[in-house]
């Protein structure tokens, strides 16, 4: 059975970076953040598409405190 999360730490770091960026600036456009993460973490197109799907299916958690 295939994993829901692609292997590799770069994708996980990109997800964390995007999530953190959304918390700091909720008005930042998600497509821009995804594009920046793809460049910052040197992700292949397949992983960039995964990020787009992942965040499209994951609603932002407003008011979440760590």
DRENTORKOL-3810 file (N, C-alpha, C; in nm, 4 decimals):
REM DRENTORKOL-3810
@n.u->0.0847; n.v->-0.1177; n.w->0.0000; ca.u->0.0000; ca.v->0.0000; ca.w->0.0000; c.u->0.0894; c.v->0.1243; c.w->0.0000
@n.u->0.0685; n.v->0.2189; n.w->-0.0913; ca.u->0.1526; ca.v->0.3380; ca.w->-0.0963; c.u->0.1290; c.v->0.4293; c.w->0.0233
@n.u->0.2337; n.v->0.4996; n.w->0.0607; ca.u->0.2263; ca.v->0.5938; ca.w->0.1723; c.u->0.1553; c.v->0.7216; c.w->0.1285
@n.u->0.0840; n.v->0.7836; n.w->0.2209; ca.u->0.0185; ca.v->0.9099; ca.w->0.1907; c.u->0.1181; c.v->1.0241; c.w->0.1857
@n.u->0.2277; n.v->1.0108; n.w->0.2579; ca.u->0.3298; ca.v->1.1146; ca.w->0.2638; c.u->0.4509; c.v->1.0680; c.w->0.1845
@n.u->0.4964; n.v->1.1490; n.w->0.0893; ca.u->0.6157; ca.v->1.1093; ca.w->0.0151; c.u->0.7351; c.v->1.0956; c.w->0.1082
@n.u->0.8281; n.v->1.0085; n.w->0.0687; ca.u->0.9476; ca.v->0.9904; ca.w->0.1490; c.u->1.0375; c.v->1.1127; c.w->0.1352
@n.u->1.1213; n.v->1.1316; n.w->0.2334; ca.u->1.2173; ca.v->1.2413; ca.w->0.2265; c.u->1.1852; c.v->1.3518; c.w->0.3245
@n.u->1.2917; n.v->1.4058; n.w->0.3785; ca.u->1.2729; ca.v->1.5113; ca.w->0.4776; c.u->1.2420; c.v->1.6457; c.w->0.4133
@n.u->1.2796; n.v->1.6641; n.w->0.2872; ca.u->1.2565; ca.v->1.7936; ca.w->0.2225; c.u->1.1076; c.v->1.8267; c.w->0.2158
@n.u->1.0247; n.v->1.7285; n.w->0.1841; ca.u->0.8797; ca.v->1.7530; ca.w->0.1762; c.u->0.8243; c.v->1.7848; c.w->0.3147
@n.u->0.8697; n.v->1.7106; n.w->0.4142; ca.u->0.8233; ca.v->1.7370; ca.w->0.5513; c.u->0.8647; c.v->1.8771; c.w->0.5967
@n.u->0.9872; n.v->1.9153; n.w->0.5648; ca.u->1.0337; ca.v->2.0491; ca.w->0.6011; c.u->0.9538; c.v->2.1556; c.w->0.5264
@n.u->0.9209; n.v->2.1287; n.w->0.4013; ca.u->0.8416; ca.v->2.2246; ca.w->0.3231; c.u->0.7029; c.v->2.2413; c.w->0.3846
@n.u->0.6415; n.v->2.1310; n.w->0.4268; ca.u->0.5089; ca.v->2.1377; ca.w->0.4903; c.u->0.5170; c.v->2.2189; c.w->0.6190
@n.u->0.6192; n.v->2.1945; n.w->0.6979; ca.u->0.6355; ca.v->2.2701; ca.w->0.8224; c.u->0.6580; c.v->2.4182; c.w->0.7933
@n.u->0.7401; n.v->2.4477; n.w->0.6935; ca.u->0.7700; ca.v->2.5867; ca.w->0.6592; c.u->0.6443; c.v->2.6587; c.w->0.6109
@n.u->0.5670; n.v->2.5932; n.w->0.5244; ca.u->0.4431; ca.v->2.6542; ca.w->0.4740; c.u->0.3449; c.v->2.6758; c.w->0.5895
@n.u->0.3298; n.v->2.5756; n.w->0.6742; ca.u->0.2373; ca.v->2.5873; ca.w->0.7880; c.u->0.2776; c.v->2.7022; c.w->0.8795
@n.u->0.4056; n.v->2.7119; n.w->0.9084; ca.u->0.4556; ca.v->2.8196; ca.w->0.9941; c.u->0.4332; c.v->2.9558; c.w->0.9273
@n.u->0.4611; n.v->2.9621; n.w->0.7975; ca.u->0.4426; ca.v->3.0884; ca.w->0.7244; c.u->0.2960; c.v->3.1308; c.w->0.7237
@n.u->0.2047; n.v->3.0339; n.w->0.7133; ca.u->0.0611; ca.v->3.0654; ca.w->0.7143; c.u->0.0178; c.v->3.1167; c.w->0.8504
@n.u->0.0787; n.v->3.0647; n.w->0.9580; ca.u->0.0448; ca.v->3.1123; ca.w->1.0914; c.u->0.0948; c.v->3.2540; c.w->1.1123
@n.u->0.2148; n.v->3.2828; n.w->1.0626; ca.u->0.2718; ca.v->3.4164; ca.w->1.0782; c.u->0.2010; c.v->3.5193; c.w->0.9913
@n.u->0.1587; n.v->3.4784; n.w->0.8723; ca.u->0.0936; ca.v->3.5708; ca.w->0.7797; c.u->-0.0242; c.v->3.5004; c.w->0.7123
@n.u->-0.1402; n.v->3.4983; n.w->0.7772; ca.u->-0.2562; ca.v->3.4267; ca.w->0.7236; c.u->-0.3048; c.v->3.4799; c.w->0.5883
@n.u->-0.2662; n.v->3.6021; n.w->0.5531; ca.u->-0.3109; ca.v->3.6595; ca.w->0.4262; c.u->-0.2190; c.v->3.6244; c.w->0.3093
@n.u->-0.1068; n.v->3.5584; n.w->0.3372; ca.u->-0.0150; ca.v->3.5199; ca.w->0.2296; c.u->-0.0837; c.v->3.4183; c.w->0.1385
@n.u->-0.0779; n.v->3.4391; n.w->0.0070; ca.u->-0.1428; ca.v->3.3456; ca.w->-0.0852; c.u->-0.0751; c.v->3.2078; c.w->-0.0803
@n.u->-0.1546; n.v->3.1057; n.w->-0.0620; ca.u->-0.1026; ca.v->2.9702; ca.w->-0.0521; c.u->-0.0222; c.v->2.9287; c.w->-0.1751
@n.u->-0.0683; n.v->2.9554; n.w->-0.2975; ca.u->0.0133; ca.v->2.9162; ca.w->-0.4137; c.u->0.1528; c.v->2.9790; c.w->-0.4135
@n.u->0.1627; n.v->3.1007; n.w->-0.3635; ca.u->0.2933; ca.v->3.1668; ca.w->-0.3554; c.u->0.3817; c.v->3.0971; c.w->-0.2534
@n.u->0.3248; n.v->3.0621; n.w->-0.1392; ca.u->0.4015; ca.v->2.9916; ca.w->-0.0362; c.u->0.4492; c.v->2.8559; c.w->-0.0871
@n.u->0.3636; n.v->2.7860; n.w->-0.1587; ca.u->0.4013; ca.v->2.6553; ca.w->-0.2127; c.u->0.5145; c.v->2.6705; c.w->-0.3134
@n.u->0.5036; n.v->2.7701; n.w->-0.3997; ca.u->0.6094; ca.v->2.7948; ca.w->-0.4984; c.u->0.7416; c.v->2.8282; c.w->-0.4294
@n.u->0.7351; n.v->2.9123; n.w->-0.3269; ca.u->0.8566; ca.v->2.9482; ca.w->-0.2531; c.u->0.9171; c.v->2.8258; c.w->-0.1848
@n.u->0.8336; n.v->2.7403; n.w->-0.1280; ca.u->0.8826; ca.v->2.6202; ca.w->-0.0614; c.u->0.9481; c.v->2.5245; c.w->-0.1610
@n.u->0.8901; n.v->2.5140; n.w->-0.2789; ca.u->0.9473; ca.v->2.4251; ca.w->-0.3814; c.u->1.0870; c.v->2.4707; c.w->-0.4201
@n.u->1.1060; n.v->2.6011; n.w->-0.4301; ca.u->1.2379; ca.v->2.6548; ca.w->-0.4644; c.u->1.3324; c.v->2.6409; c.w->-0.3449
@n.u->1.2846; n.v->2.6811; n.w->-0.2266; ca.u->1.3677; ca.v->2.6803; ca.w->-0.1055; c.u->1.4200; c.v->2.5406; c.w->-0.0736
@n.u->1.3349; n.v->2.4381; n.w->-0.0905; ca.u->1.3733; ca.v->2.3016; ca.w->-0.0549; c.u->1.4104; c.v->2.2173; c.w->-0.1767
@n.u->1.4223; n.v->2.2834; n.w->-0.2942; ca.u->1.4662; ca.v->2.2179; ca.w->-0.4171; c.u->1.3848; c.v->2.0908; c.w->-0.4462
@n.u->1.2527; n.v->2.1056; n.w->-0.4460; ca.u->1.1641; ca.v->1.9913; ca.w->-0.4648; c.u->1.1378; c.v->1.9653; c.w->-0.6135
@n.u->1.1280; n.v->1.8378; n.w->-0.6501; ca.u->1.0917; ca.v->1.8057; ca.w->-0.7880; c.u->0.9436; c.v->1.8360; c.w->-0.8120
@n.u->0.9031; n.v->1.8463; n.w->-0.9379; ca.u->0.7628; ca.v->1.8781; ca.w->-0.9694; c.u->0.6622; c.v->1.7848; c.w->-0.9021
@n.u->0.6959; n.v->1.6571; n.w->-0.8905; ca.u->0.6053; ca.v->1.5607; ca.w->-0.8270; c.u->0.5746; c.v->1.6005; c.w->-0.6823
@n.u->0.6770; n.v->1.6434; n.w->-0.6101; ca.u->0.6571; ca.v->1.6836; ca.w->-0.4709; c.u->0.5841; c.v->1.8178; c.w->-0.4612
@n.u->0.6068; n.v->1.9059; n.w->-0.5576; ca.u->0.5338; ca.v->2.0331; ca.w->-0.5598; c.u->0.3845; c.v->2.0086; c.w->-0.5825
@n.u->0.3523; n.v->1.9148; n.w->-0.6695; ca.u->0.2119; ca.v->1.8782; ca.w->-0.6911; c.u->0.1524; c.v->1.8181; c.w->-0.5644
@n.u->0.2331; n.v->1.7369; n.w->-0.4929; ca.u->0.1860; ca.v->1.6796; ca.w->-0.3668; c.u->0.1515; c.v->1.7907; c.w->-0.2681
@n.u->0.2386; n.v->1.8914; n.w->-0.2568; ca.u->0.2120; ca.v->2.0023; ca.w->-0.1638; c.u->0.0821; c.v->2.0737; c.w->-0.1984
@n.u->0.0593; n.v->2.0946; n.w->-0.3267; ca.u->-0.0635; ca.v->2.1616; ca.w->-0.3702; c.u->-0.1854; c.v->2.0804; c.w->-0.3283
@n.u->-0.1816; n.v->1.9494; n.w->-0.3526; ca.u->-0.2946; ca.v->1.8631; ca.w->-0.3128; c.u->-0.3086; c.v->1.8581; c.w->-0.1606
@n.u->-0.1958; n.v->1.8451; n.w->-0.0919; ca.u->-0.1974; ca.v->1.8342; ca.w->0.0538; c.u->-0.2648; c.v->1.9548; c.w->0.1179
@n.u->-0.2259; n.v->2.0748; n.w->0.0751; ca.u->-0.2826; ca.v->2.1947; ca.w->0.1360; c.u->-0.4223; c.v->2.2254; c.w->0.0852
@n.u->-0.4593; n.v->2.1748; n.w->-0.0310; ca.u->-0.5965; ca.v->2.1920; ca.w->-0.0798; c.u->-0.6926; c.v->2.1085; c.w->0.0042
@n.u->-0.6431; n.v->1.9948; n.w->0.0546; ca.u->-0.7266; ca.v->1.9035; ca.w->0.1331; c.u->-0.7173; c.v->1.9303; c.w->0.2823
@n.u->-0.6213; n.v->2.0133; n.w->0.3253; ca.u->-0.6014; ca.v->2.0404; ca.w->0.4667; c.u->-0.6420; c.v->2.1832; c.w->0.4985
@n.u->-0.7524; n.v->2.2022; n.w->0.5703; ca.u->-0.7943; ca.v->2.3392; ca.w->0.6026; c.u->-0.6964; c.v->2.4018; c.w->0.7011
@n.u->-0.6770; n.v->2.5323; n.w->0.6923; ca.u->-0.5883; ca.v->2.5997; ca.w->0.7885; c.u->-0.6453; c.v->2.5902; c.w->0.9291
@n.u->-0.5580; n.v->2.5704; n.w->1.0249; ca.u->-0.6007; ca.v->2.5596; ca.w->1.1650; c.u->-0.5873; c.v->2.6966; c.w->1.2289
@n.u->-0.6987; n.v->2.7683; n.w->1.2336; ca.u->-0.6972; ca.v->2.9029; ca.w->1.2910; c.u->-0.6929; c.v->2.8956; c.w->1.4427
@n.u->-0.6112; n.v->2.9799; n.w->1.4990; ca.u->-0.6040; ca.v->2.9884; ca.w->1.6444; c.u->-0.5256; c.v->2.8767; c.w->1.7079
@n.u->-0.4574; n.v->2.7933; n.w->1.6293; ca.u->-0.3818; ca.v->2.6824; ca.w->1.6852; c.u->-0.2579; c.v->2.7365; c.w->1.7540
@n.u->-0.2368; n.v->2.6959; n.w->1.8760; ca.u->-0.1184; ca.v->2.7362; ca.w->1.9540; c.u->-0.0366; c.v->2.6131; c.w->1.9829
@n.u->0.0957; n.v->2.6226; n.w->1.9615; ca.u->0.1848; ca.v->2.5094; ca.w->1.9921; c.u->0.2353; c.v->2.5164; c.w->2.1325
END
